[in-house]
Amino acid sequence: MRVAMIPTPELASEWGSTLHAKLLIDRLAAAGVEVVAYCRSLPERANPSVRFRQLPLPVGHPVLVEEQIPDSDLASFTSLVAEAVVADHAGRPFDLVHAHYATITGLAGLWVKTLCGPKLVISSFGRDIYVGAARDARYRRMVELTVPLADGLVASDEGVARQLIDEFGASAARVSTIPMGIDDRLFSPENRRPGLREQLARGADHLIVNVSSCFGVEKGIRHLLHATKCLTDRGLRVSLVIVGADDHEDLRCERELRELAQELGLGDVVAFCGRVPHREIPAYLGAADAVVDPRVVGSFSSVVLEALFSGAYVVASDVDSSRGWLSGGEHGVLHRAGDADDLGRKLERILTDGEQRARIRRAVADWPSAGGARLTADHMRDRILEAYRRALASG
């Protein structure tokens, strides 16, 4: 099988959909699939069995809404990618094009399908529909066009699948619900960092960790800061560590969060660590007394699953992407999305209720071999190959 992969284009970066793309490309190549990936920057350690086509793309992510991307840049992205795939297809045909997100990447894939005939599979992790289509009419039109015409759709969770079917006209028979796979090799005892907890806690009794790919409003970090203020007002000595970085060159989102922390009197409580290599993330998650994912939209959150693989105590917002893993309360705690007071109460309990922590600890200890077994990268790869085969067999 020969596949043209159109992922989030900054493959040198380490955020959710980019990490997923690199992991999927590597696992497909290991299974004998010939992959050609079209990108703006190359992975730091590129798989030598994969051909990477580096293109001068004007946009670094398929769904950017914090600033108005010019129409010409969106058009240029789509045409540059489509032209490159079409040229490669002429030399040796692709069986299938796999685009990540149903926006400019999906539109490029649709052009190739229309012109040359290979089947089209589109993955949606939620940002294209919950953020892009909701905040930019151009992205909505792209999703409305590409989703019904795809031969296969990969949804990161059931909520995304429902949106694709109910709101954007996807055929239910063509939708596969496949979460982003987790590289379980990262979660070995050898990846622990002795002394990291003490370093991050800075003398506090409780360490709270948040990992965010960016600081957009959809990540809910402002609510986390207000919830942390609730904890300090109740006398808890906490340290909040935020791992991640602002996508904007002028750091406008990070500056607003730092200013809010100062206004709330949390200047000595909150630490912004910047982005750290993904291979180090398990150590940060494993060091935490609570890992918090307070996002306010249902786009897929790999950090919740990584936290469970790390044996962490998780508090996450009650959105589709987290509800499936935590709704029973066995492996973690859900709070009302966007409700800082509720988040503060749930955090206080998980930090101070020894009985609850012991119960969750027992359940999470079994996670990698139980619930996590169907979330490994190899399992994801096998299910995506099934989705490919169904797309190839479709009429």
C-alpha positions as CSV (number, residue, x, y, z in Angstrom):
1,M,0.0,0.0,0.0
2,R,1.3,3.5,-0.9
3,V,-0.1,6.4,1.1
4,A,0.3,10.1,0.8
5,M,0.2,11.6,4.3
6,I,-0.8,15.3,4.7
7,P,-0.3,15.9,8.5
8,T,0.0,19.0,10.6
9,P,3.0,20.4,8.7
10,E,5.4,21.4,11.4
11,L,6.9,17.9,12.0
12,A,9.9,19.4,13.8
13,S,7.5,20.4,16.6
14,E,6.2,18.3,19.5
15,W,2.5,18.9,20.0
16,G,-0.5,16.7,19.9
17,S,-1.4,16.2,16.3
18,T,2.2,16.5,15.2
19,L,3.4,13.8,17.6
20,H,0.5,11.6,16.4
21,A,1.5,12.1,12.8
22,K,5.1,11.1,13.4
23,L,4.2,8.1,15.5
24,L,1.6,6.9,13.0
25,I,4.1,7.4,10.1
26,D,6.8,5.4,11.9
27,R,4.4,2.5,12.8
28,L,2.9,2.4,9.3
29,A,6.4,2.2,7.8
30,A,7.3,-0.6,10.2
31,A,4.3,-2.5,8.9
32,G,5.5,-2.3,5.3
33,V,3.3,0.6,4.2
34,E,5.1,3.0,1.8
35,V,4.5,6.5,3.2
36,V,5.3,9.9,1.6
37,A,4.7,12.7,4.1
38,Y,4.2,16.4,3.0
39,C,5.4,18.9,5.6
40,R,6.9,22.3,6.2
41,S,9.6,21.2,8.7
42,L,11.2,17.8,9.0
43,P,11.2,15.6,12.1
44,E,14.3,15.8,14.3
45,R,14.9,12.1,13.8
46,A,13.3,11.3,10.5
47,N,12.6,7.7,9.7
48,P,14.9,6.8,6.8
49,S,12.3,4.4,5.3
50,V,9.9,7.3,4.9
51,R,10.1,10.0,2.2
52,F,9.4,13.4,3.5
53,R,8.6,16.2,1.0
54,Q,9.5,19.5,2.6
55,L,7.4,22.4,1.1
56,P,7.5,26.2,1.6
57,L,4.1,26.2,3.2
58,P,2.8,29.6,4.5
59,V,0.7,28.1,7.3
60,G,2.1,25.9,10.2
61,H,-1.1,24.3,11.4
62,P,-4.4,23.3,9.6
63,V,-6.6,25.2,12.1
64,L,-5.3,28.6,13.2
65,V,-7.9,31.0,14.6
66,E,-6.1,33.3,17.1
67,E,-5.3,35.6,14.2
68,Q,-6.9,36.1,10.7
69,I,-4.9,34.0,8.2
70,P,-5.1,35.6,4.8
71,D,-7.2,33.8,2.2
72,S,-4.2,33.8,-0.1
73,D,-2.1,31.8,2.5
74,L,-4.8,29.2,2.9
75,A,-5.1,28.9,-0.8
76,S,-1.4,28.7,-1.3
77,F,-1.1,25.9,1.4
78,T,-3.7,23.8,-0.3
79,S,-2.4,24.3,-3.8
80,L,1.3,23.7,-2.9
81,V,0.4,20.4,-1.1
82,A,-2.0,19.2,-3.8
83,E,0.4,20.0,-6.6
84,A,3.2,18.1,-4.9
85,V,1.0,15.0,-4.3
86,V,-0.3,15.1,-7.8
87,A,3.2,15.2,-9.2
88,D,4.3,12.3,-7.1
89,H,1.2,10.4,-8.0
90,A,2.0,10.8,-11.7
91,G,5.3,9.1,-11.2
92,R,4.0,6.3,-9.1
93,P,0.3,6.2,-8.1
94,F,-0.9,6.4,-4.5
95,D,-3.5,4.0,-3.3
96,L,-4.8,6.5,-0.7
97,V,-4.3,10.0,0.6
98,H,-4.6,10.5,4.4
99,A,-5.1,14.1,5.6
100,H,-5.1,15.2,9.2
101,Y,-7.9,17.6,9.8
102,A,-10.8,18.4,7.4
103,T,-9.7,22.0,6.7
104,I,-6.8,23.0,4.3
105,T,-5.1,19.6,4.6
106,G,-8.4,17.8,3.9
107,L,-9.1,20.2,1.0
108,A,-5.7,19.4,-0.5
109,G,-6.5,15.7,-0.2
110,L,-9.9,16.3,-1.9
111,W,-8.2,18.0,-4.8
112,V,-5.9,15.0,-5.3
113,K,-8.8,12.6,-5.1
114,T,-10.8,14.6,-7.6
115,L,-7.9,15.0,-10.1
116,C,-6.2,11.6,-9.8
117,G,-8.6,9.2,-8.1
118,P,-6.9,7.8,-5.0
119,K,-9.2,7.3,-2.0
120,L,-9.3,9.9,0.7
121,V,-9.2,9.3,4.4
122,I,-9.5,12.3,6.8
123,S,-8.6,12.3,10.5
124,S,-10.4,14.7,12.8
125,F,-9.1,15.3,16.3
126,G,-11.8,17.9,17.1
127,R,-10.0,21.2,16.6
128,D,-11.2,21.5,13.0
129,I,-14.8,21.2,14.1
130,Y,-14.9,22.5,17.7
131,V,-12.6,25.4,17.1
132,G,-12.0,26.0,13.4
133,A,-15.5,25.6,12.1
134,A,-17.0,27.3,15.1
135,R,-14.8,30.4,14.8
136,D,-14.0,30.8,11.1
137,A,-16.6,30.5,8.3
138,R,-13.9,29.5,5.9
139,Y,-12.9,26.5,7.9
140,R,-16.6,25.6,8.3
141,R,-17.1,25.6,4.5
142,M,-14.0,23.4,4.1
143,V,-15.3,20.9,6.6
144,E,-18.7,20.9,5.1
145,L,-17.1,20.2,1.7
146,T,-14.5,17.6,2.6
147,V,-16.2,15.4,5.2
148,P,-19.1,14.1,3.1
149,L,-16.8,13.4,0.2
150,A,-14.1,11.4,2.1
151,D,-14.0,7.7,1.6
152,G,-13.1,7.2,5.2
153,L,-13.1,9.3,8.3
154,V,-11.1,8.7,11.5
155,A,-12.6,10.4,14.6
156,S,-10.5,10.6,17.8
157,D,-13.5,9.9,20.0
158,E,-17.2,9.3,20.0
159,G,-18.0,13.0,20.4
160,V,-16.0,13.9,17.3
161,A,-17.7,11.0,15.4
162,R,-21.2,12.3,16.3
163,Q,-20.3,15.8,15.2
164,L,-19.0,14.6,11.8
165,I,-22.1,12.6,11.2
166,D,-24.8,14.8,12.7
167,E,-23.5,18.3,11.8
168,F,-21.3,17.7,8.8
169,G,-23.0,15.0,6.8
170,A,-20.5,12.1,7.2
171,S,-21.8,8.7,6.3
172,A,-21.8,6.7,9.6
173,A,-20.6,3.6,7.7
174,R,-17.4,5.5,6.8
175,V,-16.5,6.8,10.3
176,S,-14.1,4.9,12.5
177,T,-13.5,6.0,16.1
178,I,-9.8,5.6,16.8
179,P,-8.1,7.5,19.5
180,M,-4.6,8.9,19.0
181,G,-2.2,6.1,20.0
182,I,0.2,6.4,22.9
183,D,3.9,5.5,22.6
184,D,3.8,3.1,25.6
185,R,7.6,2.7,25.4
186,L,8.0,6.2,27.0
187,F,6.3,5.0,30.2
188,S,9.0,2.8,31.6
189,P,10.5,3.2,35.1
190,E,13.7,4.3,33.5
191,N,12.0,7.5,32.4
192,R,11.4,8.6,35.9
193,R,13.5,11.6,37.1
194,P,14.5,11.3,40.8
195,G,14.1,14.7,42.5
196,L,11.9,16.2,39.8
197,R,8.9,16.5,42.1
198,E,10.9,18.4,44.7
199,Q,12.4,20.7,42.1
200,L,9.0,21.5,40.6
201,A,7.0,21.8,43.9
202,R,9.5,24.4,45.3
203,G,8.6,23.6,48.9
204,A,4.8,23.3,48.4
205,D,2.8,20.4,49.8
206,H,1.0,19.7,46.5
207,L,2.2,19.7,42.9
208,I,-0.3,20.3,40.1
209,V,0.8,19.9,36.5
210,N,-0.8,21.1,33.3
211,V,0.5,20.2,29.9
212,S,-0.9,22.2,27.0
213,S,0.2,22.3,23.3
214,C,-0.6,26.0,23.2
215,F,-2.2,28.7,25.4
216,G,-5.4,29.4,23.4
217,V,-8.6,30.1,25.3
218,E,-9.9,26.6,24.5
219,K,-7.3,25.1,26.8
220,G,-9.0,26.5,29.9
221,I,-5.8,27.6,31.6
222,R,-7.5,30.8,32.9
223,H,-10.0,28.6,34.7
224,L,-7.2,26.5,36.2
225,L,-5.5,29.7,37.5
226,H,-8.8,30.7,39.2
227,A,-9.2,27.2,40.6
228,T,-5.6,27.4,42.0
229,K,-6.6,30.7,43.7
230,C,-9.5,28.8,45.4
231,L,-7.0,26.3,46.7
232,T,-4.6,28.9,48.2
233,D,-7.6,30.7,49.7
234,R,-8.5,27.5,51.5
235,G,-5.0,27.3,52.9
236,L,-3.5,24.6,50.6
237,R,0.2,25.1,49.8
238,V,0.3,24.2,46.1
239,S,2.6,24.7,43.2
240,L,1.1,24.9,39.7
241,V,3.5,24.0,36.8
242,I,2.3,24.8,33.3
243,V,4.3,22.9,30.6
244,G,3.8,24.3,27.1
245,A,4.3,27.5,25.1
246,D,2.5,30.2,23.3
247,D,2.2,29.8,19.6
248,H,2.3,33.6,19.0
249,E,5.7,35.2,18.4
250,D,4.8,38.1,20.7
251,L,3.7,35.7,23.4
252,R,0.4,37.5,23.9
253,C,-1.4,34.5,25.4
254,E,1.4,33.7,27.8
255,R,1.6,37.4,28.8
256,E,-2.1,37.5,29.6
257,L,-1.8,34.3,31.7
258,R,1.2,35.6,33.6
259,E,-0.7,38.9,34.3
260,L,-3.7,37.0,35.5
261,A,-1.5,34.9,37.9
262,Q,-0.1,38.1,39.3
263,E,-3.5,39.7,39.7
264,L,-4.7,36.6,41.6
265,G,-1.6,36.7,43.9
266,L,-0.2,33.5,42.4
267,G,3.1,34.9,41.3
268,D,5.1,32.6,43.5
269,V,2.7,29.7,43.0
270,V,2.6,29.3,39.2
271,A,5.6,28.4,37.1
272,F,5.7,28.4,33.3
273,C,8.2,25.8,32.2
274,G,8.0,26.2,28.4
275,R,7.9,23.3,26.1
276,V,9.9,20.2,27.1
277,P,10.9,17.3,24.8
278,H,8.0,14.9,24.6
279,R,10.2,12.0,25.9
280,E,10.4,14.0,29.2
281,I,6.6,14.5,29.6
282,P,6.0,11.2,31.4
283,A,8.4,12.3,34.1
284,Y,6.5,15.5,34.7
285,L,3.2,13.7,34.7
286,G,4.4,11.0,37.1
287,A,5.8,13.6,39.5
288,A,2.5,15.4,39.9
289,D,0.1,15.0,42.8
290,A,-2.6,15.9,40.2
291,V,-2.5,16.4,36.5
292,V,-5.2,18.8,35.2
293,D,-6.6,19.2,31.7
294,P,-9.2,22.0,32.0
295,R,-10.0,22.4,28.2
296,V,-13.4,23.9,27.4
297,V,-13.9,22.2,24.0
298,G,-14.0,18.5,23.1
299,S,-10.9,18.3,20.9
300,F,-8.9,15.2,21.7
301,S,-6.5,15.3,24.7
302,S,-3.7,12.8,24.5
303,V,-2.3,14.2,27.8
304,V,-5.1,12.6,29.8
305,L,-4.2,9.2,28.4
306,E,-0.5,9.8,28.9
307,A,-1.2,10.8,32.5
308,L,-3.1,7.5,33.0
309,F,-0.1,5.6,31.5
310,S,2.1,7.5,34.0
311,G,0.0,6.4,36.9
312,A,-1.0,10.0,37.7
313,Y,-4.1,11.4,39.4
314,V,-6.1,13.1,36.7
315,V,-8.7,15.9,37.0
316,A,-10.2,16.8,33.6
317,S,-13.1,18.8,32.2
318,D,-16.3,17.0,31.4
319,V,-15.9,17.1,27.6
320,D,-16.2,14.3,25.1
321,S,-12.5,13.7,24.8
322,S,-12.1,13.0,28.5
323,R,-15.5,11.7,29.5
324,G,-14.9,8.3,28.0
325,W,-11.9,7.6,30.2
326,L,-12.9,9.2,33.5
327,S,-16.7,9.3,33.6
328,G,-17.0,6.4,36.1
329,G,-14.7,8.1,38.6
330,E,-12.5,5.0,38.8
331,H,-9.4,6.4,37.0
332,G,-9.8,10.1,37.8
333,V,-12.2,12.9,38.3
334,L,-14.2,15.1,35.9
335,H,-15.2,18.7,36.6
336,R,-17.7,21.0,34.9
337,A,-16.0,22.5,31.9
338,G,-15.3,26.2,32.4
339,D,-16.3,26.1,36.1
340,A,-13.3,27.2,38.1
341,D,-15.1,26.7,41.5
342,D,-16.0,23.1,40.6
343,L,-12.5,22.5,39.4
344,G,-11.1,23.9,42.7
345,R,-13.4,21.6,44.8
346,K,-12.5,18.5,42.7
347,L,-8.8,19.4,43.0
348,E,-8.9,19.9,46.7
349,R,-10.5,16.6,47.2
350,I,-8.1,14.6,45.1
351,L,-5.2,16.3,46.8
352,T,-6.4,15.8,50.4
353,D,-8.7,12.8,50.4
354,G,-6.5,9.8,51.1
355,E,-9.2,7.2,50.6
356,Q,-10.0,8.6,47.1
357,R,-6.4,8.7,46.1
358,A,-5.8,5.1,47.3
359,R,-8.8,3.9,45.2
360,I,-7.6,5.7,42.1
361,R,-4.1,4.6,42.6
362,R,-5.1,1.0,42.6
363,A,-7.2,1.4,39.4
364,V,-4.6,3.4,37.5
365,A,-1.9,0.9,38.4
366,D,-3.7,-1.6,36.2
367,W,-4.4,0.9,33.3
368,P,-1.5,0.0,30.9
369,S,-2.4,-3.7,30.8
370,A,-6.2,-3.1,31.0
371,G,-7.9,-0.1,29.4
372,G,-4.6,1.2,28.0
373,A,-3.9,-2.0,26.0
374,R,-6.2,-0.8,23.2
375,L,-4.6,2.7,23.1
376,T,-1.1,1.8,22.2
377,A,0.5,3.1,19.0
378,D,0.6,-0.4,17.4
379,H,-3.1,-1.0,18.2
380,M,-3.9,2.4,16.7
381,R,-1.9,1.6,13.6
382,D,-3.7,-1.7,13.1
383,R,-7.1,-0.1,13.4
384,I,-6.2,2.7,10.9
385,L,-5.0,0.1,8.5
386,E,-8.5,-1.4,8.8
387,A,-10.0,2.0,8.0
388,Y,-7.7,2.2,5.0
389,R,-8.9,-1.1,3.7
390,R,-12.5,-0.2,4.1
391,A,-11.9,3.1,2.2
392,L,-10.2,1.3,-0.6
393,A,-13.1,-1.1,-0.8
394,S,-15.7,1.6,-0.8
395,G,-17.7,2.4,-4.0
